Amino acid sequence: MSNHGAAVYIDSPIPSAVRQVAPFYAQDVFSNEMTPLFMRRRPGTAFGLLPKQGINGVRVTQVGGKVAKKLPVKRGGAVFYAFNGQGNLHTVANRSYKHILVLHGESNKRASARPAARLYDYICVAGDIAIDRYIDGGIFRRADVDEGRLIQVGDTFVQNLDGYRTDPEGGEAVLYAPTWEGFGGDINNYSSIGFDGLQIVARAMRIRGLSRVVIRPHPYLGMLKQGLIKQLVRDAVELSRSSQVVFDLSDANLAVAAAVRLAMLTGAKNISIKEDIEPVALCMCDISAMEAICLKERLPHMIVSRGVKVPKRVEPFYARKAIKNLGEAPALLKSYLDEHEQIDDAHRAAAFSVSHPDLASPSGSVRFARLMQIISQNGFWG
């Protein structure tokens, strides 16, 4: 393998992790030529095997532990990490190139600001909310921001909502995007599955006069608690008695896809699998990267928060758009929908900001070039 100026590295037991990075290749921030993706070789799991041809246009080179410790990256180059995983330790230990944590979205989950972020030379953040998250958690100081260790990249590493047409006025469906159960027990479980998630969605549908819901499960759903897959399908079958239910399985793991198809085979009516571009009027999501995706796509959205604590800078927005229980859903939904443009504009400004105007460019390649220039000229470690 020849040496490259930069690369992306993933250490994950789940091949579908590549799908969460693929949008940044589709947006030309990364590319197969300039930033090849290396993935730690792991045994296949029930959540999907890695196709030889790669995933969603991204070529993947699987490497063993020896190569992971010394990736084919030029001295002084850069390695980007989309996951802040423990498995990155052996790669970060190589100091011949820079290590940059970008993550694969912007999220108000606790896991988005883990102390392990200190391992990396530079950390890409979406904006002020992410900075507060790190500072409030005692992980970084304001001086780290002022001196350039935290680089504000706006929505550069926020995924697009591919396969949908956002249409607040004429959309035909509500999009429901529940998150997975998360590592670390209940304290890191933000999933609304089993916590009135689809019941709240049903209320939203009635308020908007819609009879169609598209369910987009998280790629990792059920990895730790398979019971959540069964619960989601049971709730969907119940809702299908009064509404059309469509499952978007484009990013779903094999266990979720199998459970949905089994329900359809055993008689569940009004349930189908998404095949075409879907026009959506509203999104209902959990505390997850989906919030930032909706902000980027300018799609009205509300969060099923279950009353979880969030950064102070987020609290004013959550007061208007986060639903803690089924009882408060109708009033909050009506209030938010009346003023969603103003609320989301303010939320977007707090979530996305950039260290250089080029990082807001419509061109992904321009953003990448500027990011590499910032990294190469950054004097933080000088």
N, C-alpha and C positions, 0 to 999 in steps of 0.2 A: 504494500500500500504506500502510495506517495504521500509526502507531507503536504498539509493544507494550511492556509492562513487562519482558518477557523473551523470549528466543528460543533455539532450538537451531540450531547451524550445523554442517554437514558439508561438508568438501572432500575428496571421494573420487572416483576414476574408476570405482568399482564401485557401481551402484545398490543392490545387495544390502546395502550398508552400512546402509541405512535399516532393514533387518530386525533389525540388531543393536541399534538404538535403540528400535524399536517396542515391546518389552516394557515400557519405562519409561512409555510412553503407556498401554499396557493396564493398568498398575498405578496409573494416575492420579498418578504423580509429575509427569510432563509431560502437557500436553493440547493439542489442536489450537487451542483458543481462547486459553489463557494463555501457551503456549510454542510458537508455530508453528515448524515445521522449515523451514529454508532450506538448499538444497543447491546447491553450485557447479555450474553447467551444464558438462557435459563430453560429448564425443562418446560414443555408445553403444559398448559393447565386446561381445565374445563371451560375456561373463559376465552378460549380461542388460541389457535396456533398462528404463528407468523408466516404469512404467505411468502414464497421465495421472491416474488416480483415486487414485494413491498406493499405499502398500504396507502391508498388515496394519492397515488403519484409520488410518494416519498420512497426513495430507495433506502433500504436499511442494511447496514453491515453489522452482522452479529460478531461480537468479540468475546474472547475469554478473559479471565482475570489478568493474565500477563500483559495483554495488549491494552486493557483498560487502564493499567497503571502508567502506560506510556503510549498515548494515542498518537496517530500519525499527524501531528500538528507542529508547525514550525516553531522554533524557539521565538518567544515574544508574541506568538499568536494568541488566540482566544478559544476557550471551550465554553459553550452555553449549556446551562442545565435547566430543563423544564420542570424538574421535580426536585424538591429539597429532601431527598431520601438519604437514609443512613448508608446505603450502598455507594454513595458518591465519595465517601471518605478516601478510598484507595486511589481515586482519580485526582481529587483535589490535592493530594499530597505531592503530586508532580509540580514543581515550581518553575518549570521551563516555559510555561505559558500562563496567561491570565485565566482566571475562573470567574464566570459571570452567571449569577442566578437570575433567571428571567421568569421562572414558573410558567404556567400555561393558562393564565387568566388572572383576574382581579377579584378577590373574594374577601368577605368580612368574617370568614371562619377563623378560629383561633390558629389553625394549622398554617394559615397564610403568613404568620409572623412567628416562626419558630426560632429559638436561639441558634440552631444550626446554621442559620443564614450568615453568622459571623465567620464561617469557614471560607466564604467566597471573597474574592478580591473586590468585586463590585456587585451591586444588587440593582436590578432594574425594577422600578416601581411605577405604577400608573399615575400617581399624583399625590395630593396632600393627604387624602384619607389613608393611603398605604403608609406614608411617612409617619403619620400620627400613630398608626398601629404598631410600628416598630419602636418608636420612641416611648409610647405609653407602656409598652411591654418591657422596657429597659434593655432592649436588644441593641439599639444604636442610640447615639447622642445627636443632638442638633448639630454639633460640629461635624459629624460624619456626613450629614446632608450638605452643610455649607462648604465643606472641603471636597465634595465630589464623589464620595464612596457610593452614595445612593443616587442613581441616575433616573430622572423622571422621563418616562417614554410615552406618556399618554396611553392611548388604546392600542399601541403597537402589538402587545402580546395579549390582546383580548380577541377571542374568536369571533367570527361572523356567524350570522344565523342562516347558514346555507340551507336551501330547500324550502324556504318560506318567503312569502311576500307580506311585509308588515303594512297593514291597512287599518288604522284605528277606526275609521268611519265605515268602511265597506267590507272589512274582514268577516269571514264566515265562521270562525272558530276561536275558542280559547286554547292557548297552548299551556299545558301543564308540564313543568320540568322539575320533577323531584330529584333531590340529590341522593347520594348513597349514604351508608351508615358511618363511614369514617373510621380511621384507626384511633385507638385510645379510649374506647368505651363510650358511654352515654354522653360524657361531657363534650365529645367531638362529633356527636350524632345530630345533624341538623335536618335529617330527613323528615318530611311531613307525612310520609307513608305510615298509616296507623295512628296519625294525630290529626284526623279530620281533613287531610289534604284534599281528597277528591270531593268531600262534602262541601268544603269552602269553594272549590271550583264550580260545583253545581249551583251554588248561590250566585257566583259571579256570572254564570251563564244566564240565569234567570233575569238578573238585573240588566244585562246587555241584550236580552232577547235572543240569545243564541242557543242552538240545540246540538252543537258539535264540539267535541273536545279532542285535541291531539295530545297524546301522552308521549313524552320524550324521556325515557329512563336514562339515568346516568350510566356510563359504560361500566362502572365498578359495582353497580347495585347488586347486592346479594353476595359479594365476595366474602364477607365476614358473617352476615346474617341472612341465610337463604330464605328465612321466613318472611323477609320483606318482599321478596319476589311474589310469594304466594299471596300476601296481603294486598299488594298492588293489583294483581290479577283479579282477586275476589272483589275488591272495591270497583274495579273497572266493569266487571260483569254486572254488578248491582246497578251502576250508573247507566249501563247500556240498555236497561229496561225502559228508560225514559229519554235517552239521548243517543246520538251517534258517537261512538268511541273509536278513535283511530290511533293506532300505535305507530310511532316513528321508531323503527328498529335499526336505522342506519348506523348508529353508534352503540347499539345494545350488545351485551355479551351473549354467548350462546345459551346460557341458562335462562335469561330473560326471554329471548326469542322463542325458545322451546316451550316455555310456560304459556306464552301468549298463543302460540299456534295450537297447543293442546287444548286450551280453552275454546278456541274457534272450532276445532274438530269435534269437541264434545258438546256442541250445541249452543254456545254463547252467540246470541244474535246481536245485530247492530255493532259488531266489532270487526274492524278491518285493519289492514296494514297500509301505511302511507306509501303512495307510489309517485304522486305528482307534487308540484309546487303548491304549497298550502297558504292561502291568504288568512292571516290571523289578526284579530282585533285587540287582543289582550293576552298577556302572559301571566301565569301564576307560578311562582318559583319559590324555592327555599333560599335560605342564606347560603349562597354559593356563587360561583363564577357566572351563573346565568344572569344575575343582576346587572353586572357590567356589560354583558352581551346585549341585554335589552337597552341599556343606556346608549351603547354604541350604535345600535340599530334604530334607535328612537321609537321603540315599541313600548307602549304603556304596559306597566307591570306592577304587580303587588307581590309582597313576600309573605310567606307563611313562616313566621319567626318563632312561634312557640315561646315568646317572651325571653329569648336568649339575649344576654348582654352584648352590646356592640360598641365600637369606638365612639367617643363623645361627638366627634364631628358628624357621625352618621345619624345620631339620635333625632335631630329635627326632621330628617327625611323619613325615618322609620315611624315617627309619630303620625305621619300622613299616609304611609303606604305599607306598613307591616302589620299583618293580622296575627294576633296571639291566640285567638280561639274563635270557634264558630259563631258564638253569640255576637261578637262585635263586627263580624264581617259585613253585613248589609250596610250599616251606616258609614263605615270606613270606605267601602268600595264606592259608594255614591259620592262621598266627599272627594276622594282622590280623582275619580273620573271627571268631575267638574273642573278640576284645575291641574290635570296631570302634566300639561305642557310646561307650566311655570315651575311646578315641583321638580320635574325631571331635568329642566334646564339648570336649576340650582344644584341639583345632585350631580349632574354631569360635570359641571365646573369644579366641584369639589373632588370628584373622582379622577379626572383626567387633566394633567398639566405636563409640560415638557421642559427639559433643560436647554433645548435648542429648537428653534422653529422648524428645522428640517425633520425633527422627530414627529411632526404633525403633518408631514407631506402626504399627498394622496399616493405617492409612489413608495412601495415597500422597499425597493432597492435603495432609494435615497435615504430612507430611515436607517437601513442597515449600514450604509456607508458612513453616515454621520455618527452612529453608535460606535462603530469601529474606530473612527477618528477620535471620539471622546475618550474611549478606553486607552488608545495608544498615547494620547497626550495628557491624560489625567495625572496630576501630580500628587494624588493622595498618598501613595506609597513612597513618594520621593522624600 
